Structure formats: structure tokens, C-alpha cells
Amino acid sequence: MRKVTLGKTKISVEKNGFGALPIQRISIKESTYLLQKAYNEGIDFYDTARLYTDSEKKIGIGFEGFNNKYPRESIILASKSGASKKEDLLKDLDESLNNLQTDYLDIYQLHNPSFLPKPSEDGLYDTLLDLKEEGKIRHIGITTHKYEIALEAIKSQLYETIQYPFSYISDVKDLEIVEKAKDANIGFIAMKAMAGGLLRSSKSAYAYLNEFDNVVPIWGVQRKEELNEFLSYMKKDIKLDDELSEIIKKERRELAGDFCRGCGYCSPCSVGIEIFKCARMSLWIRRMPSEPSLTDEAQEMMMKIEDCTYCGKCMERCPYELNIPELLEKNLKDYKDILSGKVKL
């Protein structure tokens, strides 16, 4: 087990955190098992968000409202608000505290804002300062998928933590954010450490991030097998070796260029296209068992791409500035070629 200090917060947590987005897809019984097992085996940092439907409630239930068995002070809770107005931010926080069955959050993060909130501009940042003074939140953080906002947040010194996509297929600019956050003594929380599920080797993903002494990855898990994998890596303190490095090199070659990370910010689509699924199909169908992607239901989902009106709304929302209609067209053509037998898997 290793500890990492989240920058100027001085919060010391186990090197690996629990990303609670996926538990919204499973039952309370299943999520309670995962949360308690993670805690009992050393994980003490749990990241969720107001937008993750019932994820917060499941954490509150999973830790039994915090008691002698699960002391509140032994668990670091981080949540997020996507609010753009003061009143909505306050409402989100009250709901989060109620759901989590706690009277404070260790880290409260602005959730992927389209700009960097600053003091005396829109009221958001000033509200966070007031909440910190009241003791409802202890530290102020921000999450973003955009390099420019991440860089601005670090330079501003306004935020104590930054949550940003980082994995072994990240580029030089992303690595720069990690290094600048360390130099600025800002806690770095890595989301998308498995690139939205596209990376096939969790062991390689773990070993790569284990190389960075200021990075706390939050692994999203919804199955006990997934949790067991990461717990085993933690116990062995897996390091990057030649075999794992070769896997990373191969994956980087296969995932070179523009591809959908599956963040979902492009949605909703005005004509009902499931963008983040359809835009990843070519990669998904080659990297995972192909049968589930070739069912009648999957084919119907992919053919919906033909209804695209090229309104451009998805591109406006995409934090990676992808040409989504073009990406969808490429995926549909490839999918049709696979169905027709023109392309063999």
C-alpha cells in the first residue's frame, strides 16, 4: 500500500481511489459489497457526483451512514456539482450531503465547467469560499477534460485539486498538466485511467500510473472481479516492467489518432443517436468480444447514425473537439463492412 498527498490539501490517501460513477448501474446490495470490500482492504478515497444519479445515495447506504465500523474521518469523500448558478450549487451540495449522510465533503469539485470560475465573476467561486468557511466543504477542486481550462486552473492557484483524464495513451500535453500540477502543489486526480473502458490491460494501466507519485487514479468498478484486480495490484505494488511496457506500446499504436473517450458530454442527440457508443464501435468491436456488438439491437443502434442532421450540437459539447458526425460516419461504414463480410475481424 502507498500513500499520496493531494497537494496543498494535505489530505493523505491510498494511492488508488474508488470511482463511484459505475455503481449507479448496479443494485444497492452489489454496491454495498464493493464499497465495504474496498474500504476493508485499504481504499479510503471515494469520488462521486450529483449527476451520477443514485451513486451518492449508495455510498451513504454502503457505509451505513458512517459509524464506528466506518468512521467518517477515515473516509475521504469527493463529489461534484455541474451548477452554473449560485443557487443551483447550494442546492446540489445540500442534496449531496443528504445523500451521502454526512455534514461535510472533503473535496467539492466544479464538474466540467465550460470556463474557469474565479472570484467576483459569476458568484460560483465566492460561494465555494463561503461553504468552505462554513465547514460544509473542506477543499475546492475542479474537473475538466479540456487542456486549456486545466492549465488555467493550475496557473490561477484557486483550486486545490484538479481531476483530469490521464492514462498511458495520454499525450504530451496531458503529461504536462500532471507535472505542472505537481510543481504548483495541486492534488491531481486521474479520471479515465482505462480510457473509458478501451484499454484492455488493467495491470498495465495500474503500473503506468503507479510511476507518478502525485497522481491518484480513481478506478471505476461495478463488478467484484474488477475490484479484486486492482486490490491485488495494490498489495503487490505492481511496477512497470518490460512485458507491461510492450503492452502499452501496442495499445498506443492501435489507439493513435482521434477517438471517442466515452465521456458522454456530447449527449443528448436531437435525433436519438447514442453517440458515445456508436462513435467507439470500430475500436470496441475489435478490442472486445464482437458478438454483443452484432446483435439486432446493436445494428438498430448503429443504423440510427443515418438520421444525423449535422446540427453540430455534439461538436460544441465535445471537450476533445472531435468532428463527431465524421467519426460516426466512419464507424457506420466500418460496421456495415463488417456485417457484409467485406471486413473480417
VMD Tcl script that draws the C-alpha trace (Angstrom):
set ca {
  {0.00 0.00 0.00}
  {1.20 3.51 -0.84}
  {0.03 6.92 0.27}
  {-0.23 10.08 -1.83}
  {-0.78 13.61 -0.52}
  {-3.26 15.59 -2.60}
  {-1.17 18.72 -2.90}
  {-1.93 21.70 -0.70}
  {-4.99 19.96 0.79}
  {-2.51 17.89 2.81}
  {-5.01 15.03 2.54}
  {-3.12 11.75 2.50}
  {-4.92 8.90 0.73}
  {-4.15 5.44 -0.56}
  {-2.56 5.73 -3.99}
  {-5.70 4.36 -5.66}
  {-9.22 5.70 -5.29}
  {-12.73 4.38 -5.90}
  {-14.55 5.98 -8.84}
  {-18.24 5.67 -7.98}
  {-19.79 6.51 -11.35}
  {-20.31 2.83 -12.34}
  {-22.15 1.83 -9.14}
  {-25.19 3.71 -10.41}
  {-25.63 0.75 -12.79}
  {-25.82 -1.94 -10.09}
  {-28.02 -2.77 -7.11}
  {-27.65 -1.39 -3.59}
  {-26.64 -4.85 -2.39}
  {-23.90 -5.10 -5.03}
  {-22.61 -1.57 -4.49}
  {-22.56 -2.04 -0.71}
  {-20.43 -5.14 -1.14}
  {-17.94 -3.31 -3.38}
  {-17.71 -0.21 -1.18}
  {-17.20 -2.13 2.03}
  {-14.70 -4.54 0.48}
  {-12.71 -1.63 -0.97}
  {-12.65 0.11 2.42}
  {-11.75 -3.03 4.34}
  {-8.80 -3.63 2.01}
  {-7.33 -0.15 2.20}
  {-9.09 2.19 -0.23}
  {-10.04 5.40 1.57}
  {-10.85 7.89 -1.24}
  {-14.30 7.83 -2.91}
  {-15.24 10.11 -5.79}
  {-18.82 10.67 -6.94}
  {-21.02 13.46 -8.35}
  {-24.51 14.92 -8.07}
  {-25.01 13.97 -11.73}
  {-24.29 10.27 -11.11}
  {-27.96 9.50 -10.35}
  {-28.04 7.36 -7.16}
  {-24.26 6.94 -6.74}
  {-24.13 9.28 -3.73}
  {-27.04 7.55 -2.03}
  {-25.38 4.18 -2.49}
  {-22.20 5.43 -0.83}
  {-24.18 6.74 2.13}
  {-26.03 3.44 2.44}
  {-22.90 1.37 1.79}
  {-21.05 2.95 4.70}
  {-24.14 2.70 6.93}
  {-24.37 6.44 7.41}
  {-20.84 6.32 8.88}
  {-20.41 4.76 12.31}
  {-17.76 3.07 14.44}
  {-17.29 0.46 11.74}
  {-16.93 3.07 9.00}
  {-15.75 6.27 10.78}
  {-16.41 9.39 8.72}
  {-12.92 10.77 9.40}
  {-11.33 7.64 7.91}
  {-13.04 8.12 4.54}
  {-12.26 10.93 2.09}
  {-15.38 11.91 0.16}
  {-15.29 13.97 -3.03}
  {-18.35 15.00 -5.01}
  {-19.11 17.43 -7.82}
  {-21.65 19.95 -9.00}
  {-22.29 20.93 -12.59}
  {-24.16 24.06 -11.50}
  {-23.60 27.35 -13.28}
  {-25.54 29.46 -10.76}
  {-25.01 30.04 -7.03}
  {-28.48 28.83 -6.03}
  {-28.08 25.61 -8.01}
  {-24.65 24.99 -6.47}
  {-26.09 25.35 -2.96}
  {-28.98 23.03 -3.84}
  {-26.60 20.44 -5.27}
  {-24.43 20.49 -2.17}
  {-27.40 20.08 0.18}
  {-28.59 17.10 -1.86}
  {-25.11 15.58 -1.92}
  {-24.70 15.90 1.84}
  {-28.13 14.40 2.41}
  {-27.48 11.51 0.03}
  {-24.05 10.77 1.48}
  {-25.36 11.07 5.06}
  {-22.61 13.47 6.10}
  {-22.39 17.12 7.12}
  {-19.29 17.94 5.07}
  {-17.35 16.97 1.96}
  {-13.59 16.66 2.00}
  {-13.35 17.90 -1.61}
  {-16.09 19.66 -3.58}
  {-15.40 19.95 -7.30}
  {-16.92 22.07 -10.04}
  {-17.92 19.48 -12.62}
  {-16.50 20.13 -16.10}
  {-17.37 23.86 -16.37}
  {-17.15 25.50 -19.78}
  {-14.96 28.24 -18.29}
  {-12.80 28.68 -15.19}
  {-14.85 30.24 -12.36}
  {-12.93 32.94 -10.49}
  {-13.66 35.24 -7.56}
  {-16.15 38.09 -8.05}
  {-17.14 36.99 -11.55}
  {-20.20 34.72 -11.52}
  {-20.55 34.02 -7.81}
  {-19.68 30.32 -8.08}
  {-16.17 30.53 -6.70}
  {-17.15 33.01 -3.98}
  {-19.91 30.59 -2.94}
  {-17.36 27.80 -2.65}
  {-15.24 30.01 -0.38}
  {-18.28 30.72 1.80}
  {-19.08 27.00 2.02}
  {-15.50 26.27 2.99}
  {-15.63 28.87 5.73}
  {-18.89 27.33 6.99}
  {-17.23 23.90 7.14}
  {-19.59 22.26 4.65}
  {-16.67 21.65 2.31}
  {-13.04 21.43 3.25}
  {-11.27 21.84 -0.08}
  {-12.14 23.25 -3.51}
  {-11.48 21.28 -6.67}
  {-12.33 21.28 -10.34}
  {-12.78 18.61 -13.00}
  {-12.23 19.17 -16.70}
  {-11.50 17.34 -19.92}
  {-10.00 20.42 -21.56}
  {-6.29 21.15 -21.54}
  {-6.77 24.92 -21.65}
  {-9.06 25.00 -18.61}
  {-6.79 22.61 -16.70}
  {-3.77 24.80 -17.42}
  {-5.64 27.96 -16.42}
  {-6.82 26.32 -13.19}
  {-3.26 25.40 -12.24}
  {-1.92 28.88 -13.04}
  {-4.71 30.55 -11.09}
  {-3.83 28.74 -7.84}
  {-7.55 28.98 -6.96}
  {-8.17 25.23 -6.89}
  {-6.64 22.74 -4.50}
  {-7.26 19.68 -6.66}
  {-7.75 19.05 -10.35}
  {-9.40 15.98 -11.85}
  {-8.34 15.35 -15.43}
  {-8.21 12.40 -17.89}
  {-4.88 10.60 -17.67}
  {-3.80 7.16 -18.82}
  {-0.99 5.52 -20.74}
  {-2.45 6.71 -24.03}
  {-2.48 10.34 -22.91}
  {-0.37 12.71 -24.97}
  {2.47 15.07 -24.10}
  {0.08 17.92 -23.25}
  {-1.69 15.77 -20.67}
  {1.61 14.78 -19.09}
  {2.41 18.49 -18.89}
  {-0.75 19.04 -16.79}
  {0.37 16.31 -14.36}
  {3.81 17.87 -14.00}
  {2.55 21.44 -13.65}
  {0.02 20.36 -11.01}
  {2.84 18.77 -9.03}
  {5.01 21.89 -9.31}
  {2.08 24.03 -8.16}
  {1.32 21.67 -5.24}
  {-2.17 20.94 -6.59}
  {-3.61 17.49 -5.99}
  {-4.01 15.51 -9.24}
  {-6.90 13.04 -9.52}
  {-6.81 10.92 -12.68}
  {-10.10 10.06 -14.34}
  {-10.47 7.84 -17.43}
  {-7.41 5.83 -16.36}
  {-8.77 2.98 -18.53}
  {-9.67 5.41 -21.37}
  {-13.37 4.85 -20.84}
  {-13.00 1.07 -20.97}
  {-10.97 0.85 -24.19}
  {-7.72 -0.23 -22.54}
  {-7.50 -4.00 -22.29}
  {-4.80 -4.33 -19.64}
  {-5.79 -3.05 -16.20}
  {-2.43 -4.24 -14.92}
  {-0.58 -2.05 -17.42}
  {-2.87 0.88 -16.64}
  {-2.18 0.47 -12.93}
  {1.57 0.08 -13.36}
  {1.81 3.15 -15.59}
  {0.00 5.43 -13.14}
  {1.98 3.91 -10.30}
  {5.01 5.69 -11.80}
  {3.60 9.11 -10.81}
  {3.93 9.92 -7.13}
  {1.44 12.81 -7.24}
  {-1.35 11.04 -9.17}
  {-4.36 9.38 -7.53}
  {-6.31 7.40 -10.13}
  {-9.97 6.71 -9.41}
  {-10.78 3.29 -10.81}
  {-14.40 2.91 -11.82}
  {-15.63 -0.53 -10.79}
  {-19.01 -2.22 -10.86}
  {-18.00 -5.88 -10.53}
  {-16.16 -7.65 -7.74}
  {-13.76 -9.17 -10.29}
  {-12.67 -5.67 -11.34}
  {-12.19 -4.56 -7.76}
  {-10.23 -7.71 -6.94}
  {-7.84 -6.99 -9.81}
  {-6.94 -3.53 -8.53}
  {-6.72 -4.69 -4.92}
  {-4.27 -7.39 -5.96}
  {-2.12 -4.83 -7.80}
  {-2.13 -2.61 -4.72}
  {-0.99 -5.43 -2.47}
  {1.85 -6.36 -4.81}
  {2.65 -2.71 -5.65}
  {2.90 -3.62 -9.34}
  {5.67 -1.81 -11.19}
  {6.10 -1.13 -14.90}
  {8.27 -3.88 -16.41}
  {9.29 -4.81 -19.97}
  {6.24 -7.01 -20.55}
  {3.77 -4.34 -19.44}
  {5.67 -1.66 -21.37}
  {5.27 -3.70 -24.56}
  {1.52 -3.93 -24.00}
  {1.40 -0.17 -23.61}
  {3.38 0.39 -26.83}
  {1.00 -1.89 -28.74}
  {-2.08 -0.17 -27.33}
  {-0.70 3.25 -28.16}
  {-0.22 2.19 -31.78}
  {-3.76 0.83 -32.02}
  {-5.36 3.88 -30.43}
  {-3.37 6.54 -32.26}
  {-5.34 9.47 -33.64}
  {-8.75 10.84 -32.78}
  {-11.17 8.57 -30.96}
  {-14.13 8.95 -28.64}
  {-13.22 8.68 -24.94}
  {-16.81 7.91 -23.97}
  {-17.28 10.85 -21.59}
  {-20.85 11.35 -22.80}
  {-20.81 15.17 -22.77}
  {-21.89 15.18 -26.43}
  {-25.34 13.91 -25.46}
  {-28.25 14.17 -25.78}
  {-28.61 13.88 -29.54}
  {-31.65 15.61 -31.03}
  {-32.46 12.54 -33.18}
  {-31.62 9.94 -30.56}
  {-28.21 8.69 -31.74}
  {-26.30 7.03 -28.89}
  {-23.21 8.98 -29.81}
  {-20.63 7.78 -27.29}
  {-21.48 4.15 -28.08}
  {-21.69 4.48 -31.84}
  {-18.57 6.65 -32.15}
  {-16.49 3.97 -30.39}
  {-17.88 0.94 -32.21}
  {-14.94 0.31 -34.57}
  {-12.50 0.22 -31.66}
  {-14.85 -1.62 -29.34}
  {-15.74 -4.39 -31.78}
  {-12.07 -5.15 -32.44}
  {-10.87 -4.95 -28.86}
  {-13.63 -6.85 -27.08}
  {-15.75 -9.94 -27.87}
  {-17.58 -8.94 -31.05}
  {-20.84 -10.88 -30.63}
  {-22.61 -8.38 -28.31}
  {-21.89 -5.64 -30.85}
  {-23.52 -7.50 -33.74}
  {-26.96 -8.21 -32.30}
  {-30.15 -6.91 -33.92}
  {-30.37 -4.29 -31.18}
  {-26.79 -3.14 -31.80}
  {-27.41 -2.96 -35.55}
  {-30.51 -0.84 -35.00}
  {-28.49 1.49 -32.76}
  {-25.77 1.90 -35.39}
  {-28.19 2.48 -38.29}
  {-29.64 5.38 -36.33}
  {-26.50 7.28 -37.39}
  {-28.15 7.71 -40.80}
  {-30.65 10.07 -39.14}
  {-27.90 12.58 -38.24}
  {-28.90 16.13 -39.23}
  {-25.36 17.53 -38.83}
  {-26.66 20.16 -36.42}
  {-23.24 20.39 -34.77}
  {-24.52 20.48 -31.17}
  {-22.50 17.39 -30.25}
  {-19.29 19.01 -31.51}
  {-19.98 22.14 -29.45}
  {-20.23 19.99 -26.32}
  {-17.29 17.66 -27.02}
  {-14.37 18.55 -24.69}
  {-11.96 16.88 -27.13}
  {-13.20 18.97 -30.08}
  {-13.82 15.88 -32.23}
  {-15.63 16.04 -35.56}
  {-18.35 13.75 -34.26}
  {-20.54 13.47 -37.40}
  {-17.46 12.45 -39.37}
  {-16.45 9.97 -36.67}
  {-19.96 8.49 -36.66}
  {-19.92 8.11 -40.47}
  {-16.59 6.28 -40.35}
  {-17.84 3.94 -37.66}
  {-21.05 3.21 -39.55}
  {-19.20 2.45 -42.78}
  {-16.82 0.13 -40.95}
  {-19.74 -1.54 -39.17}
  {-21.58 -2.17 -42.45}
  {-18.42 -3.59 -43.98}
  {-18.11 -6.00 -41.04}
  {-21.76 -7.06 -41.33}
  {-21.41 -7.67 -45.07}
  {-18.23 -9.69 -44.63}
  {-16.16 -7.14 -46.57}
  {-14.04 -6.66 -43.45}
  {-13.03 -9.68 -41.38}
  {-12.45 -9.39 -37.66}
}
mol new
graphics top color blue
foreach p $ca { graphics top sphere $p radius 0.5 }
foreach p [lrange $ca 0 end-1] q [lrange $ca 1 end] { graphics top cylinder $p $q radius 0.2 }
display resetview
